[in-house]
Amino acid sequence: IDGLRVRQMFGSGVSGTVYLAEDESGTALAVKVFQGMSINRALLAKTTARLEIGRWPAGVMPIVSASFDGRPALRVTACYKDDNGQPSSLQHRLSSYPAVNSWEIVRELATALASMHNRQVAHGNLKPGNVFFSESGSLLLTDWAMGQMPGIGHLEYTDSFLYSPPEQLLHPDGYLEEAGYRWDVFAFAALSYRLLTGKFSRCDETFAQVAPLPGETKREGIIADTPKIAQSLKM
């Protein structure tokens, strides 16, 4: 990757693989190399461009650089990791919740979503693994406009399905018709409920069996039946 020294793999998911890298000054960076069939390049470029207008919105992970039309497509951000070298994501801290600061995290999550919505960008992919914390402890959202999005050629199971509304699972093209804002409200409520209670708001026993364990980013061998998940969420 031009101008960067890639050190090691940092993590992987359905949309791509993240590598630890350094720039010429030795600054640590995270480089996400996307799986081309699992993203909508034009949608990522459009939503990111909206966020870049004026001052970067608070509560959203800043992008150092990106190439959404490259082969492969990639995105570079600062590297957020804890003292043990693990990603400083909510997924890696999930075993600590509910906690005394649960409501504080919920408020920060709401503020971050509002700042995205003010730029006419719906996140559409809320889950613990896409909520990070900076060195100062501030919440940062990442991986917007990914997952169950319009124009995706191939998408494996992701735990964002457990927080998504039925409408998104069944009709992802609704994102282009501004339904994504309503999707975010549903996912925000589902994620907040888990932060406050430690449980999923619906189908907790079933969803807990297919959700990644705290500190892990995925469950292997899960084949998603999205219509069945959508039906469960409607119950």
C-alpha positions as CSV (number, residue, x, y, z in Angstrom):
1,I,0.0,0.0,0.0
2,D,1.5,3.3,-1.1
3,G,3.4,5.1,1.6
4,L,2.5,2.6,4.3
5,R,4.3,-0.3,5.9
6,V,1.9,-3.1,6.7
7,R,2.8,-4.9,9.9
8,Q,0.2,-7.6,10.7
9,M,-3.5,-8.6,10.4
10,F,-5.6,-6.9,13.0
11,G,-9.0,-8.5,12.4
12,S,-11.4,-9.6,9.7
13,G,-15.1,-9.6,9.0
14,V,-17.6,-10.1,6.2
15,S,-16.7,-6.9,4.5
16,G,-12.9,-7.2,4.6
17,T,-9.7,-7.6,6.5
18,V,-8.0,-5.0,8.8
19,Y,-4.2,-4.7,8.9
20,L,-2.0,-2.7,11.3
21,A,0.3,-0.4,9.4
22,E,2.6,2.6,9.9
23,D,3.1,5.7,7.8
24,E,6.6,7.2,7.1
25,S,6.6,9.0,10.4
26,G,5.8,5.8,12.3
27,T,2.2,6.6,13.2
28,A,0.1,3.5,13.7
29,L,-2.8,3.2,11.3
30,A,-5.5,0.6,10.5
31,V,-6.0,-0.3,6.9
32,K,-9.2,-2.0,6.0
33,V,-9.0,-3.9,2.7
34,F,-12.5,-4.6,1.4
35,Q,-14.0,-7.7,-0.1
36,G,-15.2,-6.3,-3.4
37,M,-18.5,-8.3,-3.6
38,S,-19.4,-7.4,0.0
39,I,-19.5,-3.6,-0.4
40,N,-21.3,-1.0,-2.5
41,R,-18.4,1.1,-3.7
42,A,-20.5,4.0,-5.0
43,L,-22.5,4.1,-1.8
44,L,-19.5,4.2,0.4
45,A,-17.9,6.9,-1.7
46,K,-21.1,9.0,-1.6
47,T,-21.8,8.7,2.1
48,T,-18.1,9.4,3.0
49,A,-18.1,12.4,0.8
50,R,-21.1,13.8,2.7
51,L,-19.3,13.3,6.0
52,E,-16.2,15.1,4.7
53,I,-18.1,18.4,4.0
54,G,-17.0,21.0,6.5
55,R,-15.8,19.8,9.9
56,W,-15.8,16.0,10.4
57,P,-18.8,15.0,12.5
58,A,-18.2,14.3,16.2
59,G,-18.7,10.6,17.2
60,V,-17.7,9.3,13.8
61,M,-14.3,7.6,13.2
62,P,-12.3,10.0,10.9
63,I,-10.9,8.6,7.7
64,V,-7.2,9.4,6.9
65,S,-7.6,8.3,3.3
66,A,-9.7,5.9,1.2
67,S,-9.9,4.4,-2.3
68,F,-13.3,3.0,-2.8
69,D,-12.9,2.5,-6.6
70,G,-9.4,0.9,-6.3
71,R,-8.5,-2.8,-6.8
72,P,-8.8,-3.6,-4.0
73,A,-10.9,-0.9,-2.3
74,L,-9.5,0.2,1.0
75,R,-9.9,2.7,3.8
76,V,-7.2,4.0,6.3
77,T,-8.0,5.3,9.8
78,A,-6.2,5.8,13.0
79,C,-5.6,2.6,14.9
80,Y,-7.7,2.3,18.0
81,K,-6.5,-0.6,20.3
82,D,-6.3,-1.2,24.1
83,D,-3.3,-1.8,26.3
84,N,-3.4,-5.5,25.3
85,G,-3.2,-4.8,21.6
86,Q,-6.9,-5.7,21.0
87,P,-9.3,-3.5,19.1
88,S,-10.9,-0.9,21.5
89,S,-14.4,-1.7,20.3
90,L,-17.5,-2.2,22.3
91,Q,-17.5,-5.9,21.1
92,H,-14.3,-6.4,23.0
93,R,-15.8,-4.7,26.1
94,L,-19.2,-6.3,25.9
95,S,-18.7,-8.6,28.9
96,S,-18.5,-5.4,31.1
97,Y,-22.1,-4.4,30.4
98,P,-24.5,-3.5,31.9
99,A,-22.2,-1.1,33.8
100,V,-22.5,2.2,35.7
101,N,-21.7,4.1,32.4
102,S,-24.2,2.3,30.3
103,W,-26.5,5.3,30.0
104,E,-23.5,7.5,29.2
105,I,-22.6,5.2,26.2
106,V,-26.2,5.2,25.1
107,R,-26.2,9.1,25.1
108,E,-22.9,9.2,23.1
109,L,-24.3,6.7,20.7
110,A,-27.4,8.8,20.1
111,T,-25.3,11.9,19.6
112,A,-23.0,10.2,17.1
113,L,-26.0,9.0,15.1
114,A,-27.5,12.4,15.2
115,S,-24.3,13.9,13.8
116,M,-24.4,11.4,10.9
117,H,-28.1,12.0,10.2
118,N,-27.4,15.8,10.1
119,R,-25.1,15.1,7.2
120,Q,-27.8,13.0,5.5
121,V,-25.9,9.8,6.1
122,A,-27.7,6.8,7.8
123,H,-25.3,4.3,9.4
124,G,-27.3,1.2,8.6
125,N,-24.8,-1.2,10.2
126,L,-25.0,-0.7,14.0
127,K,-23.5,-3.5,16.1
128,P,-21.0,-3.6,19.0
129,G,-18.0,-4.3,16.7
130,N,-18.7,-1.0,14.8
131,V,-18.5,1.1,18.0
132,F,-15.0,2.1,18.9
133,F,-13.5,4.2,21.7
134,S,-10.6,6.7,21.2
135,E,-7.7,7.1,23.5
136,S,-9.7,9.7,25.5
137,G,-12.6,7.3,25.8
138,S,-14.9,9.1,23.3
139,L,-17.2,6.9,21.3
140,L,-16.6,6.6,17.5
141,L,-18.9,4.9,14.9
142,T,-17.3,3.1,11.9
143,D,-18.3,0.9,9.0
144,W,-21.4,2.8,8.0
145,A,-23.2,1.9,4.7
146,M,-22.0,-1.7,4.9
147,G,-23.6,-5.0,5.7
148,Q,-27.2,-5.4,4.5
149,M,-27.0,-2.7,1.9
150,P,-28.4,-2.3,-1.7
151,G,-26.2,-3.6,-4.5
152,I,-24.2,-6.1,-2.4
153,G,-23.2,-9.1,-4.5
154,H,-22.4,-11.4,-1.6
155,L,-23.0,-11.1,2.1
156,E,-22.3,-13.8,4.7
157,Y,-23.9,-13.8,8.1
158,T,-23.0,-10.9,10.3
159,D,-24.2,-10.1,13.9
160,S,-25.6,-6.8,12.6
161,F,-28.6,-8.9,11.5
162,L,-29.4,-9.3,15.2
163,Y,-29.8,-5.5,15.6
164,S,-31.3,-4.7,12.2
165,P,-35.1,-4.1,11.7
166,P,-37.1,-6.6,9.7
167,E,-37.5,-4.1,6.9
168,Q,-33.8,-3.8,6.3
169,L,-33.3,-7.6,6.3
170,L,-36.0,-8.1,3.7
171,H,-35.7,-4.9,1.6
172,P,-32.1,-3.5,1.8
173,D,-32.9,-1.2,-1.2
174,G,-34.8,0.9,1.2
175,Y,-31.6,2.6,2.2
176,L,-31.6,4.5,-1.1
177,E,-35.1,5.7,-0.3
178,E,-34.1,7.2,3.1
179,A,-35.4,4.3,5.2
180,G,-31.9,4.0,6.7
181,Y,-32.6,6.7,9.2
182,R,-35.5,4.6,10.6
183,W,-33.3,1.5,10.6
184,D,-30.8,3.3,12.7
185,V,-33.5,4.2,15.3
186,F,-34.4,0.5,15.6
187,A,-30.8,-0.7,15.8
188,F,-30.0,2.1,18.3
189,A,-32.8,0.8,20.6
190,A,-31.7,-2.8,20.3
191,L,-28.1,-2.0,21.0
192,S,-29.0,0.3,23.9
193,Y,-31.2,-2.4,25.4
194,R,-28.3,-4.8,25.4
195,L,-26.0,-2.2,27.0
196,L,-28.5,-1.5,29.7
197,T,-29.6,-5.1,30.4
198,G,-27.0,-7.4,29.0
199,K,-29.6,-9.1,26.8
200,F,-31.1,-8.8,23.3
201,S,-34.5,-7.1,23.3
202,R,-36.0,-10.0,21.4
203,C,-35.2,-13.7,21.1
204,D,-32.4,-13.4,23.6
205,E,-31.8,-17.1,24.1
206,T,-31.6,-17.8,20.4
207,F,-29.7,-14.7,19.4
208,A,-27.1,-15.2,22.2
209,Q,-26.3,-18.6,20.6
210,V,-25.3,-17.0,17.2
211,A,-23.9,-13.7,18.4
212,P,-20.1,-13.4,18.7
213,L,-18.8,-13.9,22.2
214,P,-17.5,-10.8,24.0
215,G,-13.9,-10.2,22.7
216,E,-14.6,-12.1,19.5
217,T,-15.8,-10.6,16.2
218,K,-17.7,-13.5,14.6
219,R,-19.2,-17.0,15.0
220,E,-18.1,-19.5,12.5
221,G,-20.4,-21.9,10.7
222,I,-23.5,-19.7,11.0
223,I,-25.8,-19.7,7.9
224,A,-28.3,-16.9,8.2
225,D,-32.0,-17.3,7.3
226,T,-32.7,-13.6,7.0
227,P,-36.5,-13.9,6.5
228,K,-36.7,-16.1,9.6
229,I,-34.6,-13.6,11.6
230,A,-36.9,-10.8,10.4
231,Q,-40.0,-12.8,11.5
232,S,-38.4,-13.3,14.9
233,L,-37.8,-9.6,15.2
234,K,-41.5,-8.8,14.4
235,M,-42.7,-11.0,17.3
